[in-house]
Amino acid sequence: MAACALLQGCGYFGYYKYERPERVPREQGERIRDPLTFETTNELDGPTLAAFQVALADFMPPGAKATGNDERLVRCLNRRDVYDVRIQKVNDDLYVIHFAPNLGRCDMPPEAVLLDGDATYLIDGRGRILDIR
């Protein structure tokens, strides 16, 4: 019995604990209806989505936080909604995924300088990182 209790507790000491996305209360969600018309902005096929997930997990691993001397900039870079992503499917075996921060979404001053804030990943069709630039 003691061994079972220890085994269950080990999950709390793993590399990261999965946090479920926030959900609105049912009453609030019922007031929101599906739009009659909508504009499709992006569409990803399965292999492209898998390549994106690999790049995202490496670029912003769960639980990882940006560090630096400017607290305001650090808070900005820790937000996922700050990053623009460009995905290019070169062929079935090569995907180029580029992450670039848009500091204007954090109300950062225009003179804010960020060195090395973006990254470009080359991912193969098997989900392996070929290169990071």
Solvent accessible surface area in square Angstrom, and as a share of the most:
residue,aa,sasa,rsa
1,M,207,0.93
2,A,76,0.59
3,A,66,0.51
4,C,80,0.48
5,A,64,0.50
6,L,128,0.64
7,L,129,0.64
8,Q,142,0.63
9,G,22,0.21
10,C,77,0.46
11,G,58,0.55
12,Y,152,0.58
13,F,173,0.72
14,G,47,0.45
15,Y,229,0.87
16,Y,111,0.42
17,K,134,0.57
18,Y,131,0.50
19,E,147,0.66
20,R,168,0.61
21,P,94,0.59
22,E,172,0.77
23,R,186,0.68
24,V,86,0.49
25,P,79,0.50
26,R,187,0.68
27,E,123,0.55
28,Q,76,0.34
29,G,27,0.26
30,E,93,0.42
31,R,182,0.67
32,I,116,0.59
33,R,180,0.66
34,D,126,0.65
35,P,90,0.57
36,L,177,0.88
37,T,116,0.68
38,F,162,0.67
39,E,146,0.66
40,T,88,0.51
41,T,108,0.63
42,N,124,0.63
43,E,154,0.69
44,L,75,0.37
45,D,65,0.33
46,G,51,0.49
47,P,75,0.47
48,T,8,0.05
49,L,80,0.40
50,A,50,0.39
51,A,2,0.02
52,F,41,0.17
53,Q,106,0.47
54,V,43,0.25
55,A,0,0.00
56,L,39,0.19
57,A,57,0.44
58,D,64,0.33
59,F,45,0.19
60,M,31,0.14
61,P,56,0.35
62,P,61,0.38
63,G,70,0.67
64,A,58,0.45
65,K,147,0.62
66,A,34,0.26
67,T,125,0.73
68,G,55,0.53
69,N,165,0.84
70,D,69,0.36
71,E,124,0.55
72,R,107,0.39
73,L,29,0.15
74,V,27,0.16
75,R,137,0.50
76,C,3,0.02
77,L,26,0.13
78,N,48,0.25
79,R,97,0.35
80,R,130,0.47
81,D,87,0.45
82,V,0,0.00
83,Y,32,0.12
84,D,64,0.33
85,V,62,0.36
86,R,158,0.58
87,I,49,0.25
88,Q,104,0.46
89,K,81,0.34
90,V,70,0.40
91,N,79,0.41
92,D,110,0.57
93,D,87,0.45
94,L,46,0.23
95,Y,1,0.00
96,V,30,0.17
97,I,0,0.00
98,H,30,0.13
99,F,1,0.01
100,A,30,0.24
101,P,29,0.18
102,N,57,0.29
103,L,31,0.15
104,G,54,0.52
105,R,104,0.38
106,C,19,0.11
107,D,115,0.60
108,M,20,0.09
109,P,49,0.31
110,P,135,0.85
111,E,130,0.58
112,A,32,0.25
113,V,115,0.66
114,L,50,0.25
115,L,150,0.75
116,D,139,0.72
117,G,16,0.15
118,D,65,0.34
119,A,12,0.09
120,T,26,0.15
121,Y,7,0.02
122,L,24,0.12
123,I,0,0.00
124,D,6,0.03
125,G,38,0.37
126,R,183,0.67
127,G,27,0.26
128,R,123,0.45
129,I,66,0.34
130,L,98,0.49
131,D,57,0.30
132,I,84,0.43
133,R,174,0.63
